[in-house]
């Protein structure tokens, strides 16, 4: 990971970033002191240059 990104995250959260885990478009940022930021991405399925919506 780029050190500038890690330094920014440490400054923004105020804790030392210890790990980043990614699985199935879910990100977990693990910090010192049992603090975890959890983020989730959305998937877009594209067929023939068009986004398929599940409506």
N, CA, C and O of each residue as an XYZ file, in Angstrom:
220
protein
N       0.851     -1.167      0.000
C       0.000      0.000      0.000
C       0.896      1.228      0.000
O       1.938      1.248      0.655
N       0.487      2.240     -0.732
C       1.216      3.499     -0.789
C       1.258      4.115      0.612
O       0.224      4.248      1.267
N       2.454      4.489      1.066
C       2.596      5.048      2.420
C       1.800      6.320      2.617
O       1.355      6.597      3.730
N       1.607      7.108      1.559
C       0.809      8.347      1.689
C      -0.636      8.023      2.033
O      -1.260      8.723      2.830
N      -1.169      6.964      1.433
C      -2.543      6.563      1.734
C      -2.646      6.084      3.178
O      -3.566      6.459      3.905
N      -1.695      5.255      3.582
C      -1.699      4.740      4.954
C      -1.581      5.879      5.963
O      -2.289      5.876      6.970
N      -0.708      6.848      5.719
C      -0.555      7.993      6.617
C      -1.833      8.822      6.691
O      -2.208      9.292      7.765
N      -2.512      9.007      5.535
C      -3.762      9.756      5.522
C      -4.833      9.046      6.354
O      -5.530      9.677      7.148
N      -4.956      7.722      6.165
C      -5.952      6.961      6.931
C      -5.636      7.032      8.421
O      -6.545      7.211      9.232
N      -4.371      6.897      8.795
C      -3.985      6.991     10.207
C      -4.361      8.348     10.782
O      -4.864      8.430     11.903
N      -4.123      9.408     10.029
C      -4.446     10.764     10.486
C      -5.953     10.958     10.574
O      -6.450     11.529     11.545
N      -6.678     10.488      9.572
C      -8.132     10.659      9.504
C      -8.836      9.936     10.651
O      -9.756     10.482     11.260
N      -8.402      8.703     10.948
C      -9.047      7.902     11.983
C      -8.442      8.176     13.356
O      -9.120      8.034     14.374
N      -7.185      8.564     13.388
C      -6.518      8.817     14.660
C      -5.987      7.553     15.312
O      -5.712      7.545     16.512
N      -5.839      6.488     14.541
C      -5.296      5.227     15.032
C      -4.353      4.654     13.982
O      -4.395      5.054     12.818
N      -3.506      3.723     14.389
C      -2.544      3.082     13.503
C      -3.217      1.992     12.688
O      -3.766      1.046     13.255
N      -3.182      2.112     11.339
C      -3.733      1.083     10.469
C      -2.835     -0.138     10.517
O      -1.643     -0.044     10.224
N      -3.394     -1.283     10.882
C      -2.613     -2.505     11.002
C      -2.865     -3.491      9.867
O      -1.986     -4.286      9.535
N      -4.069     -3.450      9.260
C      -4.353     -4.418      8.205
C      -5.527     -3.950      7.354
O      -6.355     -3.149      7.787
N      -5.573     -4.476      6.127
C      -6.713     -4.284      5.233
C      -7.046     -5.659      4.666
O      -6.170     -6.361      4.161
N      -8.314     -6.036      4.754
C      -8.772     -7.313      4.219
C      -9.876     -7.049      3.214
O     -10.741     -6.202      3.441
N      -9.849     -7.767      2.111
C     -10.867     -7.609      1.075
C     -11.390     -8.982      0.681
O     -10.620     -9.874      0.324
N     -12.706     -9.142      0.749
C     -13.342    -10.385      0.313
C     -14.737    -10.059     -0.179
O     -15.506     -9.400      0.522
N     -15.069    -10.509     -1.369
C     -16.413    -10.319     -1.934
C     -16.832     -8.851     -1.906
O     -17.966     -8.537     -1.544
N     -15.946     -7.973     -2.277
C     -16.193     -6.534     -2.337
C     -16.485     -5.920     -0.975
O     -17.089     -4.850     -0.901
N     -16.068     -6.579      0.105
C     -16.194     -6.020      1.443
C     -14.786     -5.716      1.932
O     -13.908     -6.579      1.896
N     -14.575     -4.492      2.389
C     -13.271     -4.083      2.911
C     -13.348     -3.935      4.419
O     -14.277     -3.315      4.936
N     -12.386     -4.494      5.125
C     -12.231     -4.295      6.559
C     -10.870     -3.659      6.797
O      -9.840     -4.231      6.438
N     -10.867     -2.475      7.402
C      -9.640     -1.783      7.772
C      -9.460     -1.995      9.264
O     -10.222     -1.453     10.065
N      -8.450     -2.785      9.649
C      -8.203     -3.079     11.062
C      -7.194     -2.110     11.651
O      -6.102     -1.929     11.113
N      -7.572     -1.486     12.766
C      -6.713     -0.514     13.438
C      -6.341     -1.021     14.821
O      -6.943     -1.963     15.337
N      -5.341     -0.382     15.414
C      -4.944     -0.719     16.774
C      -6.110     -0.452     17.719
O      -6.938      0.419     17.453
N      -6.178     -1.182     18.802
C      -7.224     -0.978     19.781
C      -8.564     -1.576     19.381
O      -9.609     -1.062     19.779
N      -8.553     -2.656     18.599
C      -9.776     -3.353     18.199
C     -10.789     -2.448     17.510
O     -11.990     -2.568     17.752
N     -10.323     -1.551     16.659
C     -11.183     -0.646     15.899
C     -11.151     -1.069     14.447
O     -10.074     -1.161     13.858
N     -12.324     -1.333     13.845
C     -12.409     -1.785     12.464
C     -13.402     -0.934     11.703
O     -14.523     -0.726     12.167
N     -13.004     -0.434     10.529
C     -13.923      0.220      9.609
C     -14.338     -0.829      8.589
O     -13.498     -1.548      8.047
N     -15.625     -0.912      8.334
C     -16.159     -1.924      7.431
C     -16.837     -1.213      6.270
O     -17.721     -0.382      6.479
N     -16.428     -1.537      5.042
C     -17.019     -0.919      3.865
C     -17.454     -1.983      2.875
O     -16.923     -3.093      2.857
N     -18.433     -1.624      2.049
C     -18.965     -2.591      1.099
C     -19.127     -1.946     -0.262
O     -19.577     -0.805     -0.361
N     -18.767     -2.664     -1.306
C     -18.931     -2.171     -2.669
C     -20.151     -2.792     -3.320
O     -20.660     -3.815     -2.863
N     -20.607     -2.177     -4.373
C     -21.751     -2.692     -5.113
C     -21.278     -3.265     -6.435
O     -20.360     -2.724     -7.052
N     -21.885     -4.341     -6.873
C     -21.522     -4.990     -8.121
C     -22.471     -4.569     -9.224
O     -23.681     -4.468     -9.018
N     -21.914     -4.328    -10.385
C     -22.714     -4.071    -11.572
C     -22.393     -5.155    -12.583
O     -21.231     -5.356    -12.937
N     -23.399     -5.838    -13.040
C     -23.229     -6.872    -14.048
C     -23.555     -6.242    -15.395
O     -24.636     -5.685    -15.584
N     -22.611     -6.335    -16.333
C     -22.779     -5.694    -17.635
C     -22.882     -6.768    -18.710
O     -22.077     -7.698    -18.760
N     -23.891     -6.620    -19.571
C     -24.095     -7.522    -20.694
C     -24.361     -6.678    -21.930
O     -25.267     -5.844    -21.930
N     -23.589     -6.886    -22.968
C     -23.734     -6.125    -24.217
C     -23.677     -4.611    -23.979
O     -24.513     -3.859    -24.481
N     -22.690     -4.187    -23.215
C     -22.478     -2.759    -22.900
C     -23.661     -2.110    -22.188
O     -23.855     -0.899    -22.300
N     -24.453     -2.891    -21.460
C     -25.585     -2.356    -20.718
C     -25.569     -2.951    -19.314
O     -25.289     -4.137    -19.143
N     -25.868     -2.132    -18.314
C     -25.886     -2.597    -16.928
C     -27.197     -3.343    -16.673
O     -28.279     -2.824    -16.946
N     -27.087     -4.552    -16.152
C     -28.261     -5.357    -15.834
C     -28.698     -4.993    -14.415
O     -27.910     -5.104    -13.476
N     -29.940     -4.561    -14.259
C     -30.492     -4.213    -12.946
C     -31.360     -5.352    -12.448
O     -32.004     -6.046    -13.235
N     -31.375     -5.536    -11.163
C     -32.191     -6.583    -10.545
C     -33.425     -5.933     -9.938
O     -33.525     -5.788     -8.720
N     -34.367     -5.542    -10.795
C     -35.602     -4.894    -10.335
C     -36.757     -5.817    -10.595
O     -37.899     -5.478    -10.287
